[in-house]
């Protein structure tokens, strides 16, 4: 179980780095303040922890698809409605999709089902 937490935390951090780079490329924002933001990393890690129950309860490709969907939608809703992001919905969804895809790939690559 500790391994799952560590992998989810790393997945959230690396996903945030990918998200920050995407924001830099698409909007020209400074990348290092985005990467080093405690708040962004904390939210990304907390959301990435959802991969643990998602992967733990379902077989096959379902957890991957569900993980990408949840990790795209939840941070997008938080960005718009809690943190007041002024970017258009398409932009917010796209950069959070990048976070979700990278984080889910990392978690899936390291995930081991208990036998």
N, C-alpha and C positions, 0 to 999 in steps of 0.2 A: 504494500500500500504506500509506503514511503516513496518507493520508486515512481509510482504513478503521480504523486504530488510533485516530485522533482521534475519529472518530464513535462508535466502540465505547466509548471512555472517557467521552465526554459522555453517551452512552446509559446507561451504568452509573450515572453520577452523578445524572442526572435520574430514573432509575428508583428510586434510593435515596431521593431526595427524596419521590417519590410514595409509596413504601413507608413512609417515616417519617410522612408526613401520615396515611396509613391507620392506622398503629399509634396515632397520637395520637387520631384519631377513634374508633377501636374500643376502645382500652384506656386512653386518657387520659394516655399517657406524654408527657413533655416532648418537643416536636418538634425543637428546635434541637440538643440534645445528640445526638439520633439522626442528624440531618443532618450534623453536624460531626464525627462519629466517624470517625477515620482508619481504624480496622479495618473498619468496615462499608463504607466507601467502597472500600477496597482489595479486599475480597472481591467487592464488586459489580462493580468494574472488571475484575478478573481473570475473573470469570464472564462478563461481557458480551463479553470478547474472544473467547469461543467463537462469537459470532455471525459472526465473520469466516470461519472455515471452513464454518460451517453455510450461510451465504448464498453462499459461493463455489463450492459443489459441487452445488447442486441448483437446478433451475428452478421457476418458478411459486410456488404457495402453500405448498409443502412446507417451505421454510426458515422461513417465518413460524410455522407451527404447531410445527415442531421447535424453533425458537428459544424460543417461549413455554414449551413443555414442559420443555426443558432448563433454562432460566432460572428456572423455578418449582421443579422437583424438586431440582436440585443445591444451591441455597442452603437449601432446607428440610431436606434431609438433613444438611448442614453445621450448620445451626442446632440441630437436635435431637441429633445424635450427636457433634459436635465441640465446639460452643460451649455445649451443655447447656441449650438453651432449655426452659423449663418450661411454656410455653404449650401448649395442646392442638394436635394435628396440624392440625385444621381451620383454626385461626387462623393457624398458621405457613404452611400452604399458601396460604391466601387472601392474606395480605399479601405473600408472595413472588410470587404470581400477578400482583399489581398491579405490583410491580417488573418482572417479566418482560414483561408486556404493554406497559408504557410504554417500557422499554428496547428491545424488539423493534420497536415502532412507530417509534421515533426512528431506529433503525438502518435499518429497511426504507425509510423515507422518504428517507434520505440515501444509500442504497446505489446504486452504479452498477456494473453488470456490465461487465467488460472486453470490448471488441468485437474 
